[in-house]
C-alpha cells in the first residue's frame, strides 16, 4: 500500500502544512517518483525541489487518495470533487496549487 510522505502525516495523507478535513490528496514528484502530502514537505526532506508532473504524460498516476490509497491519472482527478473510487471529498482549494504539481 502506498503511503504519502511528509511531516506529521496522518493515515489519510494530511500533513503539518495542510491538515483540513478534505486535505487528503498527495502528489508524486516527477523526479523521485515519491508521493508527498505537499510540495513543502517534499522540499524540506529531499535534496531536490518538487518536480511537477508533465501533463503530456497520460500513462502516469501522480495523484494518491489518502482515504482509499488508490492512485489516479491527472485526467481522472481534474474533473472530480471527490475520489472516483471511494467518494472521499477533495479540497477544492488544491486547484490553487496546480502550478506546483503539474506542468
N, C-alpha and C positions, 0 to 999 in steps of 0.2 A: 504494500500500500504506500502510495506517495504521501509524504508529509511536507508541508511548507516549512522553510527555514526562516529564521529571523530572531528578534529579541522578544522574549516573553510570549511566544506563540502558543495560543491555546489549541484545543482539539478541533477547532473549526477555522484555523489559519488567521485569527486576529493577532495583531502584534501590538507592541508598545506605541507605535505611531498611529495605527488605525485599528480601533477596538470597539467600534459601534456594532450593534446587533447584526447589521447587514454587511459588515466588512469581512466577507468570507471568501473572496476571490484572491487567489495567489497567481503570480505570473512567472513565466520561465524566462530567465536571462538567455538571450540567444548565444552568448559567448560560452558560458559554463554549463548551460542546459539544466541548471538547478532552479527549482521553484522557490520563490521567496514571497513572504507575506506582503512586502512592499520594496520599492527600489531603495528606500533609505536604509532598511535593514541590510539589504544586499551590499550596498556601497560601504557600510560600516564593517562588514565581515570579510568580504572578498578583497583581493588586491587589484581588481579592475572595476570600472564603473559599470552599472547595469547597461547591457546592450539590448536595445529594442528589437523586437521580433519583426522581421521583414514581412509585410502583409502580402507580398508577391508569392510567398511560400504558402501554398494551400494545404500541404500534406501534414504539417506540424500540429501539435496540440499544446499551445503555450498557456492555456488557462486551466487552472485547477480549482474545482469547487471544494471549499473547506468542509462543507457539510457531508457530502457523499464520497469525496475523494476521487471523483471522476474527472478526467481531463477532457478538454474540448477544443475545437478549432476556433479561430477568431470569428469565422463566419457563423458558427453556432452561437457564440457568445454575444456578438454585436447586436442582435435583434431581441435579446432576452431581457426581461426584468427579474427573472428568476432562473435557477438552474433548469435546463431542459430535461435532466434526469431525475432530480429529487424535488424540484419545485421550491427549494430554499430561495428566499428573495435576495437579490443582489443590491448593493448600494448604488443608486443612480448617479451619485456624485463621483463615482470612479471614472466616468467618462471625461471628467475634467483633467485626468492624468494620462489620457490616451497617448500623448506625445512622449511620455517617459517609457512606455511599454511597447509601442508599435511604431513602425516607420514604413 
